[in-house]
Amino acid sequence: MAKKQQSTYVDFELEWLENKSRELKAYVDKRPLDELSDRIAWRDTKSGGTIPVVVATIEQQRSDLSKAVKDYGEIIKIVNEVREKESLKLEKRGGGKIAGILNSGDEDDD
């Protein structure tokens, strides 16, 4: 029973990681590199006016997007490795076909 619960926890973690990878992918897709521009916000001054302030330069945004792509790749790699390990565990437990038992009825006797 503990094995099944562990598998459920692993499935939950994998699903969570896959959701995060989709979020990162959507984040990057919404910000094409060729359309980036400096992000500007307006800051209040002591005299009651406002002045423009650069919140994020193109370079900073590009660096953030590069980091997001790197994180996406790492998440996908981890998900694939864990899925491969889980499938190997199932094979070791006997989840695969057993030679001779299942195939004995499939053969034709001539």
MDTraj code that builds the backbone (N, CA, C; nanometers):
import mdtraj as md
import numpy as np

residues = "MET ALA LYS LYS GLN GLN SER THR TYR VAL ASP PHE GLU LEU GLU TRP LEU GLU ASN LYS SER ARG GLU LEU LYS ALA TYR VAL ASP LYS ARG PRO LEU ASP GLU LEU SER ASP ARG ILE ALA TRP ARG ASP THR LYS SER GLY GLY THR ILE PRO VAL VAL VAL ALA THR ILE GLU GLN GLN ARG SER ASP LEU SER LYS ALA VAL LYS ASP TYR GLY GLU ILE ILE LYS ILE VAL ASN GLU VAL ARG GLU LYS GLU SER LEU LYS LEU GLU LYS ARG GLY GLY GLY LYS ILE ALA GLY ILE LEU ASN SER GLY ASP GLU ASP ASP ASP".split()
xyz = np.array([
    [0.0812, -0.1201, 0.0000],
    [0.0000, 0.0000, 0.0000],
    [0.0851, 0.1259, 0.0000],
    [0.1923, 0.1240, 0.0747],
    [0.2785, 0.2412, 0.0800],
    [0.3331, 0.2752, -0.0579],
    [0.3582, 0.1730, -0.1377],
    [0.4090, 0.1962, -0.2728],
    [0.3070, 0.2720, -0.3566],
    [0.1791, 0.2355, -0.3448],
    [0.0760, 0.3038, -0.4219],
    [0.0639, 0.4491, -0.3787],
    [0.0722, 0.4761, -0.2488],
    [0.0638, 0.6137, -0.2030],
    [0.1832, 0.6931, -0.2530],
    [0.3006, 0.6321, -0.2496],
    [0.4182, 0.7010, -0.3001],
    [0.3991, 0.7342, -0.4471],
    [0.3453, 0.6396, -0.5222],
    [0.3205, 0.6623, -0.6636],
    [0.2230, 0.7782, -0.6823],
    [0.1206, 0.7837, -0.5971],
    [0.0246, 0.8929, -0.6045],
    [0.0927, 1.0263, -0.5766],
    [0.1819, 1.0282, -0.4779],
    [0.2550, 1.1510, -0.4475],
    [0.3452, 1.1903, -0.5630],
    [0.4099, 1.0925, -0.6227],
    [0.4964, 1.1200, -0.7376],
    [0.4128, 1.1740, -0.8530],
    [0.2981, 1.1135, -0.8769],
    [0.2099, 1.1623, -0.9836],
    [0.1665, 1.3056, -0.9571],
    [0.1346, 1.3364, -0.8313],
    [0.0948, 1.4724, -0.7953],
    [0.2094, 1.5693, -0.8216],
    [0.3309, 1.5324, -0.7805],
    [0.4472, 1.6193, -0.8008],
    [0.4749, 1.6391, -0.9494],
    [0.4628, 1.5324, -1.0266],
    [0.4846, 1.5440, -1.1702],
    [0.3806, 1.6345, -1.2349],
    [0.2572, 1.6197, -1.1933],
    [0.1513, 1.7049, -1.2470],
    [0.1772, 1.8513, -1.2119],
    [0.2220, 1.8748, -1.0894],
    [0.2520, 2.0123, -1.0460],
    [0.3656, 2.0702, -1.1294],
    [0.4707, 1.9914, -1.1499],
    [0.5833, 2.0376, -1.2309],
    [0.5416, 2.0630, -1.3759],
    [0.4572, 1.9782, -1.4299],
    [0.4100, 1.9991, -1.5665],
    [0.3279, 2.1269, -1.5769],
    [0.2466, 2.1561, -1.4749],
    [0.1702, 2.2813, -1.4748],
    [0.2642, 2.4012, -1.4715],
    [0.3698, 2.3925, -1.3904],
    [0.4666, 2.5021, -1.3830],
    [0.5381, 2.5194, -1.5160],
    [0.5682, 2.4090, -1.5830],
    [0.6353, 2.4199, -1.7126],
    [0.5431, 2.4861, -1.8146],
    [0.4131, 2.4542, -1.8101],
    [0.3181, 2.5196, -1.9001],
    [0.3080, 2.6694, -1.8700],
    [0.3098, 2.7049, -1.7410],
    [0.3047, 2.8466, -1.7037],
    [0.4278, 2.9207, -1.7551],
    [0.5457, 2.8597, -1.7395],
    [0.6679, 2.9227, -1.7895],
    [0.6638, 2.9384, -1.9405],
    [0.6142, 2.8369, -2.0080],
    [0.6049, 2.8423, -2.1540],
    [0.5118, 2.9554, -2.1969],
    [0.3980, 2.9674, -2.1308],
    [0.3030, 3.0752, -2.1636],
    [0.3649, 3.2123, -2.1341],
    [0.4393, 3.2220, -2.0240],
    [0.5060, 3.3479, -1.9864],
    [0.6024, 3.3917, -2.0959],
    [0.6817, 3.2985, -2.1458],
    [0.7795, 3.3308, -2.2501],
    [0.7079, 3.3611, -2.3811],
    [0.6050, 3.2838, -2.4137],
    [0.5334, 3.3043, -2.5396],
    [0.4645, 3.4405, -2.5460],
    [0.4224, 3.4937, -2.4318],
    [0.3549, 3.6239, -2.4295],
    [0.4512, 3.7400, -2.4500],
    [0.5820, 3.7128, -2.4433],
    [0.6819, 3.8189, -2.4519],
    [0.7837, 3.7891, -2.5621],
    [0.7459, 3.8091, -2.6893],
    [0.8420, 3.7855, -2.7977],
    [0.9618, 3.8801, -2.7848],
    [1.0807, 3.8274, -2.8075],
    [1.2026, 3.9071, -2.7905],
    [1.2060, 4.0284, -2.8823],
    [1.1544, 4.0156, -3.0035],
    [1.1603, 4.1271, -3.0974],
    [1.0603, 4.2384, -3.0657],
    [0.9707, 4.2140, -2.9710],
    [0.8726, 4.3170, -2.9344],
    [0.9002, 4.3796, -2.7980],
    [1.0127, 4.3439, -2.7348],
    [1.0441, 4.3995, -2.6033],
    [1.0810, 4.5464, -2.6144],
    [1.0421, 4.6235, -2.5146],
    [1.0822, 4.7631, -2.5026],
    [1.0966, 4.7936, -2.3541],
    [1.1687, 4.9005, -2.3239],
    [1.1858, 4.9368, -2.1834],
    [1.0494, 4.9592, -2.1188],
    [1.0315, 4.9013, -2.0010],
    [0.9058, 4.9219, -1.9280],
    [0.9229, 5.0459, -1.8411],
    [0.8270, 5.1343, -1.8536],
    [0.8347, 5.2622, -1.7823],
    [0.7133, 5.2774, -1.6929],
    [0.7380, 5.3286, -1.5728],
    [0.6298, 5.3607, -1.4792],
    [0.6438, 5.5082, -1.4418],
    [0.5368, 5.5632, -1.3901],
    [0.5389, 5.7034, -1.3501],
    [0.5514, 5.7121, -1.1985],
    [0.6460, 5.7933, -1.1532],
    [0.6727, 5.8076, -1.0100],
    [0.6339, 5.9480, -0.9655],
    [0.5666, 5.9535, -0.8514],
    [0.5264, 6.0836, -0.7967],
    [0.6478, 6.1556, -0.7388],
    [0.6501, 6.2876, -0.7573],
    [0.7589, 6.3683, -0.7013],
    [0.7089, 6.4420, -0.5778],
    [0.8020, 6.5026, -0.5062],
    [0.7661, 6.5767, -0.3844],
    [0.6770, 6.6966, -0.4160],
    [0.6963, 6.7529, -0.5338],
    [0.6200, 6.8724, -0.5686],
    [0.4811, 6.8404, -0.6244],
    [0.4477, 6.7115, -0.6336],
    [0.3150, 6.6736, -0.6795],
    [0.3093, 6.6326, -0.8245],
    [0.4187, 6.6417, -0.8955],
    [0.4216, 6.6003, -1.0354],
    [0.4599, 6.4528, -1.0469],
    [0.4796, 6.4115, -1.1689],
    [0.5233, 6.2738, -1.1941],
    [0.6391, 6.2754, -1.2930],
    [0.7267, 6.1767, -1.2799],
    [0.8373, 6.1618, -1.3734],
    [0.8429, 6.0160, -1.4201],
    [0.8879, 5.9946, -1.5442],
    [0.8998, 5.8563, -1.5922],
    [1.0231, 5.7885, -1.5310],
    [1.0068, 5.6628, -1.4927],
    [1.1161, 5.5844, -1.4358],
    [1.1184, 5.4494, -1.5086],
    [1.2373, 5.4079, -1.5498],
    [1.2502, 5.2784, -1.6160],
    [1.2407, 5.1685, -1.5107],
    [1.1419, 5.0824, -1.5267],
    [1.1205, 4.9721, -1.4334],
    [1.2054, 4.8518, -1.4738],
    [1.2099, 4.8241, -1.6049],
    [1.2886, 4.7121, -1.6552],
    [1.3365, 4.7445, -1.7961],
    [1.4660, 4.7323, -1.8158],
    [1.5214, 4.7568, -1.9482],
    [1.4992, 4.6339, -2.0354],
    [1.5228, 4.6509, -2.1645],
    [1.5108, 4.5387, -2.2577],
    [1.6070, 4.4274, -2.2171],
    [1.7264, 4.4651, -2.1781],
    [1.8272, 4.3671, -2.1400],
    [1.7834, 4.2866, -2.0180],
    [1.7258, 4.3539, -1.9194],
    [1.6784, 4.2846, -1.7996],
    [1.5654, 4.1880, -1.8335],
    [1.4749, 4.2316, -1.9190],
    [1.3637, 4.1457, -1.9590],
    [1.4135, 4.0258, -2.0389],
    [1.5108, 4.0498, -2.1266],
    [1.5665, 3.9400, -2.2055],
    [1.6366, 3.8392, -2.1140],
    [1.7074, 3.8868, -2.0166],
    [1.7749, 3.7996, -1.9204],
    [1.6727, 3.7162, -1.8436],
    [1.5636, 3.7770, -1.8038],
    [1.4580, 3.7065, -1.7319],
    [1.3956, 3.5989, -1.8201],
    [1.3723, 3.6308, -1.9470],
    [1.3145, 3.5327, -2.0387],
    [1.4115, 3.4167, -2.0631],
    [1.5399, 3.4483, -2.0740],
    [1.6401, 3.3423, -2.0920],
    [1.6426, 3.2498, -1.9711],
    [1.6316, 3.3064, -1.8531],
    [1.6291, 3.2261, -1.7307],
    [1.5025, 3.1396, -1.7276],
    [1.3906, 3.1941, -1.7715],
    [1.2655, 3.1182, -1.7746],
    [1.2756, 3.0004, -1.8716],
    [1.3391, 3.0212, -1.9871],
    [1.3566, 2.9125, -2.0836],
    [1.4472, 2.8050, -2.0245],
    [1.5523, 2.8475, -1.9557],
    [1.6436, 2.7524, -1.8911],
    [1.5689, 2.6721, -1.7842],
    [1.4894, 2.7401, -1.7028],
    [1.4108, 2.6725, -1.5996],
    [1.3117, 2.5737, -1.6620],
    [1.2503, 2.6134, -1.7724],
    [1.1564, 2.5260, -1.8431],
    [1.2268, 2.3977, -1.8864],
    [1.3440, 2.4118, -1.9442],
    [1.4205, 2.2954, -1.9884],
    [1.4567, 2.2032, -1.8735],
    [1.4951, 2.2611, -1.7598],
    [1.5303, 2.1806, -1.6429],
    [1.4089, 2.1055, -1.5887],
    [1.2940, 2.1720, -1.5856],
    [1.1718, 2.1080, -1.5361],
    [1.1331, 1.9911, -1.6264],
    [1.1369, 2.0125, -1.7576],
    [1.1013, 1.9063, -1.8517],
    [1.1971, 1.7885, -1.8371],
    [1.3245, 1.8168, -1.8192],
    [1.4243, 1.7109, -1.8024],
    [1.3940, 1.6290, -1.6769],
    [1.3630, 1.6968, -1.5668],
    [1.3322, 1.6284, -1.4416],
    [1.2067, 1.5431, -1.4564],
    [1.1039, 1.5982, -1.5178],
    [0.9786, 1.5241, -1.5364],
    [1.0038, 1.3970, -1.6173],
    [1.0803, 1.4102, -1.7250],
    [1.1090, 1.2931, -1.8079],
    [1.1891, 1.1878, -1.7322],
    [1.2877, 1.2312, -1.6528],
    [1.3682, 1.1371, -1.5752],
    [1.2830, 1.0634, -1.4720],
    [1.1965, 1.1357, -1.4020],
    [1.1127, 1.0724, -1.2996],
    [1.0135, 0.9763, -1.3644],
    [0.9549, 1.0158, -1.4772],
    [0.8622, 0.9262, -1.5470],
    [0.9341, 0.7979, -1.5913],
    [1.0568, 0.8116, -1.6385],
    [1.1336, 0.6946, -1.6801],
    [1.1623, 0.6035, -1.5609],
    [1.1999, 0.6627, -1.4479],
    [1.2256, 0.5838, -1.3268],
    [1.0992, 0.5120, -1.2806],
    [0.9861, 0.5808, -1.2852],
    [0.8597, 0.5196, -1.2435],
    [0.8209, 0.4046, -1.3360],
    [0.8437, 0.4204, -1.4659],
    [0.8102, 0.3120, -1.5579],
    [0.9009, 0.1919, -1.5349],
    [1.0271, 0.2152, -1.4994],
    [1.1177, 0.1043, -1.4679],
    [1.0739, 0.0324, -1.3407],
    [1.0234, 0.1084, -1.2436],
    [0.9736, 0.0474, -1.1203],
    [0.8565, -0.0450, -1.1494],
    [0.7659, -0.0014, -1.2383],
    [0.6510, -0.0840, -1.2747],
    [0.6965, -0.2124, -1.3425],
    [0.7969, -0.2022, -1.4275],
    [0.8471, -0.3219, -1.4941],
    [0.9091, -0.4183, -1.3936],
    [0.9808, -0.3658, -1.2950],
    [1.0434, -0.4505, -1.1943],
    [0.9391, -0.5188, -1.1060],
    [0.8261, -0.4554, -1.0861],
    [0.7199, -0.5117, -1.0022],
    [0.6387, -0.6171, -1.0766],
    [0.6617, -0.6304, -1.2046],
    [0.5858, -0.7294, -1.2810],
    [0.4763, -0.6679, -1.3633],
    [0.4866, -0.5408, -1.3932],
    [0.3847, -0.4759, -1.4744],
    [0.3949, -0.5117, -1.6209],
    [0.5059, -0.5751, -1.6617],
    [0.5244, -0.6123, -1.8008],
    [0.4651, -0.7491, -1.8294],
    [0.4806, -0.7949, -1.9522],
    [0.4286, -0.9261, -1.9920],
    [0.5217, -1.0347, -1.9410],
    [0.4646, -1.1445, -1.9022],
    [0.5426, -1.2588, -1.8565],
    [0.5468, -1.3579, -1.9708],
    [0.6649, -1.3925, -2.0137],
    [0.6816, -1.4812, -2.1288],
    [0.6282, -1.6203, -2.0956],
    [0.5566, -1.6764, -2.1877],
    [0.5101, -1.8133, -2.1714],
    [0.3697, -1.8240, -2.1170],
    [0.3337, -1.7456, -2.0207],
    [0.2015, -1.7577, -1.9578],
    [0.0947, -1.6943, -2.0461],
    [0.1182, -1.5713, -2.0874],
    [0.0176, -1.5015, -2.1678],
    [0.0201, -1.5458, -2.3136],
    [0.1328, -1.5877, -2.3605],
    [0.1468, -1.6229, -2.5019],
    [0.1099, -1.7681, -2.5300],
    [0.0904, -1.8514, -2.4270],
    [0.0656, -1.9932, -2.4502],
    [-0.0664, -2.0180, -2.5230],
    [-0.1659, -1.9386, -2.5015],
    [-0.2959, -1.9572, -2.5658],
    [-0.3013, -1.8952, -2.7027],
    [-0.2038, -1.8093, -2.7367],
    [-0.2052, -1.7405, -2.8649],
    [-0.1460, -1.8238, -2.9778],
    [-0.0696, -1.9271, -2.9450],
    [-0.0029, -2.0053, -3.0484],
    [-0.1011, -2.1041, -3.1112],
    [-0.0869, -2.1235, -3.2392],
    [-0.1707, -2.2192, -3.3114],
    [-0.1045, -2.3557, -3.3113],
    [-0.1811, -2.4581, -3.2836],
    [-0.1280, -2.5947, -3.2881],
    [-0.1646, -2.6535, -3.4228],
    [-0.0662, -2.6854, -3.5041],
    [-0.0925, -2.7451, -3.6359],
    [-0.0573, -2.8890, -3.6408],
])
top = md.Topology()
chain = top.add_chain()
for i, resn in enumerate(residues, 1):
    res = top.add_residue(resn, chain, resSeq=i)
    for name in ("N", "CA", "C"):
        top.add_atom(name, md.element.get_by_symbol(name[0]), res)
traj = md.Trajectory(xyz[None], top)
